[in-house]
Amino acid sequence: MATEKELLQAKHRLEEAQMRDREKERKARTRRLIQEGAVLEKVLPNIKEVKVDALEEYLKELLKI
């Protein structure tokens, strides 16, 4: 039968695995957002001068969302 120490170790291993998964997902999201931003800047070079709210409205109107 598993001792209290072994149960605690198993719990910590599970928590560490979950943290690694969350960090992996966060890094993948960050990479995706950076890539999408780069594409947006490439297609619309003057986008750097536009405020985020104005960009959102422009894209909504353009895409009819």
Distance bins in CASP14 RR format, pairs under 12 A and 6 or more apart:
PFRMAT RR
TARGET T0000
AUTHOR 0000-0000-0000
RMODE 2
METHOD distances of the structure
MODEL  1
1 7 0 0 0 0 0 1 0 0 0 0 0
2 8 0 0 0 0 1 0 0 0 0 0 0
2 9 0 0 0 0 1 0 0 0 0 0 0
2 10 1 0 0 1 0 0 0 0 0 0 0
2 11 0 0 0 0 0 1 0 0 0 0 0
3 9 0 0 0 0 1 0 0 0 0 0 0
3 10 0 0 0 0 0 1 0 0 0 0 0
4 10 0 0 0 0 0 1 0 0 0 0 0
4 11 0 0 0 0 0 1 0 0 0 0 0
5 11 0 0 0 0 0 1 0 0 0 0 0
5 12 0 0 0 0 0 1 0 0 0 0 0
6 12 0 0 0 0 0 1 0 0 0 0 0
6 13 0 0 0 0 0 1 0 0 0 0 0
7 13 0 0 0 0 0 1 0 0 0 0 0
7 14 0 0 0 0 0 1 0 0 0 0 0
8 14 0 0 0 0 0 1 0 0 0 0 0
8 15 0 0 0 0 0 1 0 0 0 0 0
9 15 0 0 0 0 0 1 0 0 0 0 0
9 16 0 0 0 0 0 1 0 0 0 0 0
10 16 0 0 0 0 0 1 0 0 0 0 0
10 17 0 0 0 0 0 1 0 0 0 0 0
11 17 0 0 0 0 0 1 0 0 0 0 0
11 18 0 0 0 0 0 1 0 0 0 0 0
12 18 0 0 0 0 0 1 0 0 0 0 0
12 19 0 0 0 0 0 1 0 0 0 0 0
13 19 0 0 0 0 0 1 0 0 0 0 0
13 20 0 0 0 0 0 1 0 0 0 0 0
14 20 0 0 0 0 0 1 0 0 0 0 0
14 21 0 0 0 0 0 1 0 0 0 0 0
15 21 0 0 0 0 0 1 0 0 0 0 0
15 22 0 0 0 0 0 1 0 0 0 0 0
16 22 0 0 0 0 0 1 0 0 0 0 0
16 23 0 0 0 0 0 1 0 0 0 0 0
17 23 0 0 0 0 0 1 0 0 0 0 0
17 24 0 0 0 0 0 1 0 0 0 0 0
18 24 0 0 0 0 0 1 0 0 0 0 0
18 25 0 0 0 0 0 1 0 0 0 0 0
19 25 0 0 0 0 0 1 0 0 0 0 0
19 26 0 0 0 0 0 1 0 0 0 0 0
20 26 0 0 0 0 0 1 0 0 0 0 0
20 27 0 0 0 0 0 1 0 0 0 0 0
21 27 0 0 0 0 0 1 0 0 0 0 0
21 28 0 0 0 0 0 1 0 0 0 0 0
22 28 0 0 0 0 0 1 0 0 0 0 0
22 29 0 0 0 0 0 1 0 0 0 0 0
23 29 0 0 0 0 0 1 0 0 0 0 0
23 30 0 0 0 0 0 1 0 0 0 0 0
24 30 0 0 0 0 0 1 0 0 0 0 0
24 31 0 0 0 0 0 1 0 0 0 0 0
25 31 0 0 0 0 0 1 0 0 0 0 0
25 32 0 0 0 0 0 1 0 0 0 0 0
26 32 0 0 0 0 0 1 0 0 0 0 0
26 33 0 0 0 0 0 1 0 0 0 0 0
27 33 0 0 0 0 0 1 0 0 0 0 0
27 34 0 0 0 0 0 1 0 0 0 0 0
28 34 0 0 0 0 0 1 0 0 0 0 0
28 35 0 0 0 0 0 1 0 0 0 0 0
29 35 0 0 0 0 0 1 0 0 0 0 0
29 36 0 0 0 0 0 1 0 0 0 0 0
30 36 0 0 0 0 0 1 0 0 0 0 0
30 37 0 0 0 0 0 1 0 0 0 0 0
31 37 0 0 0 0 0 1 0 0 0 0 0
31 38 0 0 0 0 0 1 0 0 0 0 0
32 38 0 0 0 0 0 1 0 0 0 0 0
32 39 0 0 0 0 0 1 0 0 0 0 0
33 39 0 0 0 0 0 1 0 0 0 0 0
33 40 0 0 0 0 0 1 0 0 0 0 0
34 40 0 0 0 0 0 1 0 0 0 0 0
34 41 0 0 0 0 0 1 0 0 0 0 0
35 41 0 0 0 0 0 1 0 0 0 0 0
35 42 0 0 0 0 0 1 0 0 0 0 0
36 42 0 0 0 0 0 1 0 0 0 0 0
36 43 0 0 0 0 0 1 0 0 0 0 0
36 47 0 0 0 0 0 1 0 0 0 0 0
36 59 0 0 0 0 0 1 0 0 0 0 0
37 43 0 0 0 0 1 0 0 0 0 0 0
37 44 0 0 0 0 0 1 0 0 0 0 0
37 47 0 0 0 0 1 0 0 0 0 0 0
37 48 0 0 0 0 0 1 0 0 0 0 0
37 52 0 0 0 0 0 1 0 0 0 0 0
37 55 0 0 0 0 0 1 0 0 0 0 0
37 59 0 0 0 0 0 1 0 0 0 0 0
38 44 0 0 0 0 0 1 0 0 0 0 0
38 45 0 0 0 0 0 1 0 0 0 0 0
38 47 0 0 0 0 0 1 0 0 0 0 0
38 48 0 0 0 0 0 1 0 0 0 0 0
39 45 0 0 0 0 0 1 0 0 0 0 0
39 47 0 0 0 0 0 1 0 0 0 0 0
40 46 0 0 0 0 0 1 0 0 0 0 0
40 47 1 0 1 0 0 0 0 0 0 0 0
40 48 0 0 0 0 1 0 0 0 0 0 0
40 50 0 0 0 0 0 1 0 0 0 0 0
40 52 0 0 0 0 0 1 0 0 0 0 0
40 55 0 0 0 0 1 0 0 0 0 0 0
40 56 0 0 0 0 0 1 0 0 0 0 0
40 58 0 0 0 0 0 1 0 0 0 0 0
40 59 0 0 0 0 1 0 0 0 0 0 0
40 62 0 0 0 0 0 1 0 0 0 0 0
41 47 1 0 1 0 0 0 0 0 0 0 0
41 48 1 0 0 1 0 0 0 0 0 0 0
41 49 0 0 0 0 0 1 0 0 0 0 0
41 50 0 0 0 0 0 1 0 0 0 0 0
41 55 0 0 0 0 0 1 0 0 0 0 0
42 48 0 0 0 0 0 1 0 0 0 0 0
43 59 0 0 0 0 0 1 0 0 0 0 0
43 62 0 0 0 0 0 1 0 0 0 0 0
44 50 0 0 0 0 1 0 0 0 0 0 0
44 54 0 0 0 0 0 1 0 0 0 0 0
44 55 0 0 0 0 1 0 0 0 0 0 0
44 58 0 0 0 0 1 0 0 0 0 0 0
44 59 0 0 0 0 1 0 0 0 0 0 0
44 62 0 0 0 0 0 1 0 0 0 0 0
46 54 0 0 0 0 0 1 0 0 0 0 0
46 55 0 0 0 0 0 1 0 0 0 0 0
46 58 0 0 0 0 0 1 0 0 0 0 0
47 54 0 0 0 0 0 1 0 0 0 0 0
47 55 1 0 0 1 0 0 0 0 0 0 0
47 56 0 0 0 0 0 1 0 0 0 0 0
47 58 0 0 0 0 1 0 0 0 0 0 0
47 59 0 0 0 0 0 1 0 0 0 0 0
48 55 0 0 0 0 0 1 0 0 0 0 0
49 55 0 0 0 0 0 1 0 0 0 0 0
50 56 0 0 0 0 1 0 0 0 0 0 0
50 57 0 0 0 0 1 0 0 0 0 0 0
50 58 1 0 0 1 0 0 0 0 0 0 0
50 59 0 0 0 0 0 1 0 0 0 0 0
51 57 0 0 0 0 1 0 0 0 0 0 0
51 58 0 0 0 0 0 1 0 0 0 0 0
52 58 0 0 0 0 0 1 0 0 0 0 0
52 59 0 0 0 0 0 1 0 0 0 0 0
53 59 0 0 0 0 0 1 0 0 0 0 0
53 60 0 0 0 0 0 1 0 0 0 0 0
54 60 0 0 0 0 0 1 0 0 0 0 0
54 61 0 0 0 0 0 1 0 0 0 0 0
55 61 0 0 0 0 0 1 0 0 0 0 0
55 62 0 0 0 0 0 1 0 0 0 0 0
56 62 0 0 0 0 0 1 0 0 0 0 0
56 63 0 0 0 0 0 1 0 0 0 0 0
56 65 0 0 0 0 1 0 0 0 0 0 0
57 63 0 0 0 0 0 1 0 0 0 0 0
57 65 0 0 0 0 0 1 0 0 0 0 0
58 65 0 0 0 0 0 1 0 0 0 0 0
59 65 1 0 0 1 0 0 0 0 0 0 0
END
